[in-house]
Amino acid sequence: MKNEKEEKIQPTNENLVFDHPVPNWVLDKVSFTSDEEFTHIRYTAITCDPDKFINKQYSIRQKNSKRNTEIMIVITMYNESDTQFIKTMSSVINNVSYICSKNKSKTWGNEGWKKIVVLIVSDGRNKINKRTLNVLSVMGCYQDGIVQNRRHIKAHLFEYTTQLMVDDDFNVKGKDNNIQPVQVMFCLKEKNAKKINSHRWSFKAFAALLEPKICILLDVGTRPSQTSIYRLWKAFDRDHDVGGACGEIKVELGHKCRNLLNPLIASQNFEYKMSNILDKPSESVFGYISVLPGAFSVYRYKALLNGPLEKYLKGETMYDSGATKTSIFEANMYLAEDRILSFELVIKKNESWKLKYIKSAKAETDVPDNVPEFISQR
């Protein structure tokens, strides 16, 4: 086993990139310890904006290994608690295991994890919950001592193929629980710049290199069921005209539905049910869904290019001091950015993408349980 003090400095194209050994206690809990992606975490100090990521010749492990990416799962977070992060991350890992169990599929099987990348984008180094960072450290996906504090760094990228999972009871599961390897990229932005900026990093920097077939968007706090991600992928693989889709989002009701005792949660549960029973299924019949929720939605990557993505990302700088003035209609439209991608996909010139509702893909999410939080969300 390699010494923990040993690290490989790789100044690639004048970019600061190096591989650092993960702690021995991480390797003691996992099955595979032969390849560098299991024994070393790769750190990249990114000094440019996401739009210039490729031009500055940054690279990532999957690209260097010449692996094809079918699914990129994007998890955006701000300062959510460790319990919320565990809820989302553990369900994603369970989904990867389920996909790899599809041995009869031409696409998946035991090596299927090599075609899935989980990207975690955290909005601000000083904003992230420290306990959430501890969970990432336990999984081997983050090491505090290697973070560089140099000027002009825009984001810190950690790459590691983890075989560890932390469950809801804070138990660390590894080789004894047959946890599948999961390729994790953790992008820790230096400054807080809001969620659209996190999506800019996801699409303009990392997806542009990976070129995945589909991109699944998740918010921390949302728990997809074990089969949901596979069902979303299957809908796109079966119907090549689908450009975007969403599943059923359910309110987290708690043990024996005790959360329904809160009138605010009960009212939101009714709203979600009506949306999933009436609105989305009927809209899906016509190939257009007015809102694909950012907390749990999926897009075909190539459908986003050359128009829709640029329109969506425009909302990030719309209100900057040097931005071009916008009309009342356009300003009102960008109050709900989730609607932009849906609309732009359907009206994309010379193409005929449709949006679909996939009821069998389900996810639970926590909703505001007090009035101030509820109003700020709306």
URDA-V607350 format. One line per field, one symbol per residue. phi: phi as a letter, one per 20 degrees, with the letter a starting at -180 (. if undefined). Layout:
BEGIN
phi=???
END
This chain:
BEGIN
phi=.fffeebdecfelmeecbdcfegfffffedeeceeffeeceedceedcfgfdgffemfccgfffeleedecdddddbccfffffffgffffffffffffffefeffedofefffdccdddddeofeeffffffffffffnebcffdfedffmfebdddcbeecdcdefemeedbffdlfffcfdddddffcfcmffffffffefeeffeflffccddcefoedfffdffffffffffecfefdbbbdeedffemfllffffegffffffffffffeedffffffgembdfcefffabbcfgfffflqgffffffffdgdffefffdfffffffefcfgfffgffffegfmccfcdcddffedbdbedgdbfgfffffe
END
